[in-house]
Amino acid sequence: MPKNKPNKGLLKRIRMTKTGKVKIRRASGRHLRSHKSGELIRSYRDSNYANGSDLRRIARLLHARVTGQSTSKNTESSES
Protein backbone atom coordinates (compact mmCIF):
# COMPACT_ATOMS: atom_id res chain seq x y z
CA MET A 1 0.00 0.00 0.00
CA PRO A 2 1.44 3.43 -0.92
CA LYS A 3 2.46 5.87 1.78
CA ASN A 4 1.15 9.42 2.08
CA LYS A 5 3.89 11.82 1.06
CA PRO A 6 3.97 15.49 2.05
CA ASN A 7 4.12 18.15 -0.64
CA LYS A 8 7.82 18.99 -1.04
CA GLY A 9 7.19 22.46 -2.45
CA LEU A 10 5.17 23.41 0.61
CA LEU A 11 7.75 21.95 2.99
CA LYS A 12 10.38 24.30 1.56
CA ARG A 13 8.21 27.35 2.26
CA ILE A 14 6.98 26.73 5.81
CA ARG A 15 8.20 25.68 9.23
CA MET A 16 6.17 23.82 11.81
CA THR A 17 6.46 24.96 15.42
CA LYS A 18 6.46 22.59 18.36
CA THR A 19 2.82 23.36 19.10
CA GLY A 20 1.77 22.65 15.50
CA LYS A 21 1.47 26.20 14.20
CA VAL A 22 2.54 26.85 10.62
CA LYS A 23 5.17 29.60 10.36
CA ILE A 24 5.37 31.33 6.98
CA ARG A 25 7.06 34.29 5.28
CA ARG A 26 4.90 37.04 3.85
CA ALA A 27 4.88 37.64 0.13
CA SER A 28 6.39 40.70 -1.62
CA GLY A 29 9.24 41.23 0.84
CA ARG A 30 12.20 40.12 -1.28
CA HIS A 31 12.47 42.45 -4.28
CA LEU A 32 11.07 45.72 -5.66
CA ARG A 33 11.57 47.29 -2.26
CA SER A 34 12.54 50.83 -3.23
CA HIS A 35 8.99 52.19 -3.19
CA LYS A 36 8.04 50.40 0.05
CA SER A 37 8.27 52.18 3.37
CA GLY A 38 10.80 51.17 6.00
CA GLU A 39 7.97 50.29 8.34
CA LEU A 40 6.54 47.86 5.80
CA ILE A 41 9.94 46.28 5.06
CA ARG A 42 10.57 45.82 8.79
CA SER A 43 7.16 44.21 9.19
CA TYR A 44 8.19 41.49 6.72
CA ARG A 45 10.81 40.34 9.25
CA ASP A 46 8.23 39.62 11.95
CA SER A 47 7.06 36.10 12.66
CA ASN A 48 3.96 35.31 10.64
CA TYR A 49 1.71 32.31 10.98
CA ALA A 50 -0.65 30.77 8.47
CA ASN A 51 -4.18 32.06 8.55
CA GLY A 52 -6.95 29.83 9.82
CA SER A 53 -8.54 29.70 6.39
CA ASP A 54 -5.40 28.07 4.94
CA LEU A 55 -4.86 25.46 7.65
CA ARG A 56 -7.18 22.83 6.21
CA ARG A 57 -5.46 23.00 2.82
CA ILE A 58 -1.99 22.89 4.42
CA ALA A 59 -2.94 19.91 6.57
CA ARG A 60 -4.08 18.00 3.49
CA LEU A 61 -0.87 18.74 1.59
CA LEU A 62 1.34 17.74 4.52
CA HIS A 63 -0.72 14.81 5.79
CA ALA A 64 -0.13 16.22 9.26
CA ARG A 65 -2.11 17.79 12.05
CA VAL A 66 -1.76 21.57 12.25
CA THR A 67 -3.18 24.15 14.62
CA GLY A 68 -3.89 27.81 14.13
CA GLN A 69 -2.47 30.81 15.88
CA SER A 70 -4.35 31.24 19.12
CA THR A 71 -6.37 34.44 19.22
CA SER A 72 -7.49 34.09 22.84
CA LYS A 73 -5.37 36.93 24.26
CA ASN A 74 -8.38 38.68 25.78
CA THR A 75 -9.97 35.51 27.12
CA GLU A 76 -8.34 35.82 30.54
CA SER A 77 -9.51 39.39 31.05
CA SER A 78 -13.10 38.61 30.02
CA GLU A 79 -13.39 35.81 32.62
CA SER A 80 -12.85 38.21 35.53
MODELLER restraints for C-alpha pairs under 7 A, 6 or more apart:
rsr = mdl.restraints
at = mdl.atoms
rsr.add(forms.Gaussian(group=physical.xy_distance, feature=features.Distance(at['CA:4:A'], at['CA:63:A']), mean=6.81, stdev=0.5))
rsr.add(forms.Gaussian(group=physical.xy_distance, feature=features.Distance(at['CA:6:A'], at['CA:61:A']), mean=5.84, stdev=0.5))
rsr.add(forms.Gaussian(group=physical.xy_distance, feature=features.Distance(at['CA:6:A'], at['CA:62:A']), mean=4.25, stdev=0.5))
rsr.add(forms.Gaussian(group=physical.xy_distance, feature=features.Distance(at['CA:6:A'], at['CA:63:A']), mean=6.04, stdev=0.5))
rsr.add(forms.Gaussian(group=physical.xy_distance, feature=features.Distance(at['CA:7:A'], at['CA:61:A']), mean=5.49, stdev=0.5))
rsr.add(forms.Gaussian(group=physical.xy_distance, feature=features.Distance(at['CA:7:A'], at['CA:62:A']), mean=5.87, stdev=0.5))
rsr.add(forms.Gaussian(group=physical.xy_distance, feature=features.Distance(at['CA:13:A'], at['CA:24:A']), mean=6.79, stdev=0.5))
rsr.add(forms.Gaussian(group=physical.xy_distance, feature=features.Distance(at['CA:14:A'], at['CA:22:A']), mean=6.54, stdev=0.5))
rsr.add(forms.Gaussian(group=physical.xy_distance, feature=features.Distance(at['CA:14:A'], at['CA:23:A']), mean=5.67, stdev=0.5))
rsr.add(forms.Gaussian(group=physical.xy_distance, feature=features.Distance(at['CA:14:A'], at['CA:24:A']), mean=5.00, stdev=0.5))
rsr.add(forms.Gaussian(group=physical.xy_distance, feature=features.Distance(at['CA:15:A'], at['CA:22:A']), mean=5.94, stdev=0.5))
rsr.add(forms.Gaussian(group=physical.xy_distance, feature=features.Distance(at['CA:15:A'], at['CA:23:A']), mean=5.08, stdev=0.5))
rsr.add(forms.Gaussian(group=physical.xy_distance, feature=features.Distance(at['CA:15:A'], at['CA:24:A']), mean=6.71, stdev=0.5))
rsr.add(forms.Gaussian(group=physical.xy_distance, feature=features.Distance(at['CA:16:A'], at['CA:22:A']), mean=4.87, stdev=0.5))
rsr.add(forms.Gaussian(group=physical.xy_distance, feature=features.Distance(at['CA:16:A'], at['CA:23:A']), mean=6.04, stdev=0.5))
rsr.add(forms.Gaussian(group=physical.xy_distance, feature=features.Distance(at['CA:17:A'], at['CA:23:A']), mean=6.98, stdev=0.5))
rsr.add(forms.Gaussian(group=physical.xy_distance, feature=features.Distance(at['CA:20:A'], at['CA:66:A']), mean=4.92, stdev=0.5))
rsr.add(forms.Gaussian(group=physical.xy_distance, feature=features.Distance(at['CA:20:A'], at['CA:67:A']), mean=5.25, stdev=0.5))
rsr.add(forms.Gaussian(group=physical.xy_distance, feature=features.Distance(at['CA:21:A'], at['CA:49:A']), mean=6.91, stdev=0.5))
rsr.add(forms.Gaussian(group=physical.xy_distance, feature=features.Distance(at['CA:21:A'], at['CA:66:A']), mean=5.97, stdev=0.5))
rsr.add(forms.Gaussian(group=physical.xy_distance, feature=features.Distance(at['CA:21:A'], at['CA:67:A']), mean=5.10, stdev=0.5))
rsr.add(forms.Gaussian(group=physical.xy_distance, feature=features.Distance(at['CA:21:A'], at['CA:68:A']), mean=5.60, stdev=0.5))
rsr.add(forms.Gaussian(group=physical.xy_distance, feature=features.Distance(at['CA:21:A'], at['CA:69:A']), mean=6.30, stdev=0.5))
rsr.add(forms.Gaussian(group=physical.xy_distance, feature=features.Distance(at['CA:22:A'], at['CA:49:A']), mean=5.54, stdev=0.5))
rsr.add(forms.Gaussian(group=physical.xy_distance, feature=features.Distance(at['CA:22:A'], at['CA:50:A']), mean=5.50, stdev=0.5))
rsr.add(forms.Gaussian(group=physical.xy_distance, feature=features.Distance(at['CA:23:A'], at['CA:48:A']), mean=5.84, stdev=0.5))
rsr.add(forms.Gaussian(group=physical.xy_distance, feature=features.Distance(at['CA:23:A'], at['CA:49:A']), mean=4.44, stdev=0.5))
rsr.add(forms.Gaussian(group=physical.xy_distance, feature=features.Distance(at['CA:23:A'], at['CA:50:A']), mean=6.23, stdev=0.5))
rsr.add(forms.Gaussian(group=physical.xy_distance, feature=features.Distance(at['CA:24:A'], at['CA:48:A']), mean=5.60, stdev=0.5))
rsr.add(forms.Gaussian(group=physical.xy_distance, feature=features.Distance(at['CA:24:A'], at['CA:49:A']), mean=5.52, stdev=0.5))
rsr.add(forms.Gaussian(group=physical.xy_distance, feature=features.Distance(at['CA:24:A'], at['CA:50:A']), mean=6.23, stdev=0.5))
rsr.add(forms.Gaussian(group=physical.xy_distance, feature=features.Distance(at['CA:25:A'], at['CA:48:A']), mean=6.28, stdev=0.5))
rsr.add(forms.Gaussian(group=physical.xy_distance, feature=features.Distance(at['CA:26:A'], at['CA:44:A']), mean=6.23, stdev=0.5))
rsr.add(forms.Gaussian(group=physical.xy_distance, feature=features.Distance(at['CA:29:A'], at['CA:41:A']), mean=6.63, stdev=0.5))
rsr.add(forms.Gaussian(group=physical.xy_distance, feature=features.Distance(at['CA:29:A'], at['CA:44:A']), mean=5.98, stdev=0.5))
rsr.add(forms.Gaussian(group=physical.xy_distance, feature=features.Distance(at['CA:49:A'], at['CA:69:A']), mean=6.61, stdev=0.5))
rsr.add(forms.Gaussian(group=physical.xy_distance, feature=features.Distance(at['CA:52:A'], at['CA:68:A']), mean=5.65, stdev=0.5))
rsr.add(forms.Gaussian(group=physical.xy_distance, feature=features.Distance(at['CA:55:A'], at['CA:66:A']), mean=6.77, stdev=0.5))
rsr.add(forms.Gaussian(group=physical.xy_distance, feature=features.Distance(at['CA:55:A'], at['CA:68:A']), mean=6.95, stdev=0.5))
rsr.add(forms.Gaussian(group=physical.xy_distance, feature=features.Distance(at['CA:59:A'], at['CA:65:A']), mean=5.93, stdev=0.5))
rsr.add(forms.Gaussian(group=physical.xy_distance, feature=features.Distance(at['CA:59:A'], at['CA:66:A']), mean=6.04, stdev=0.5))
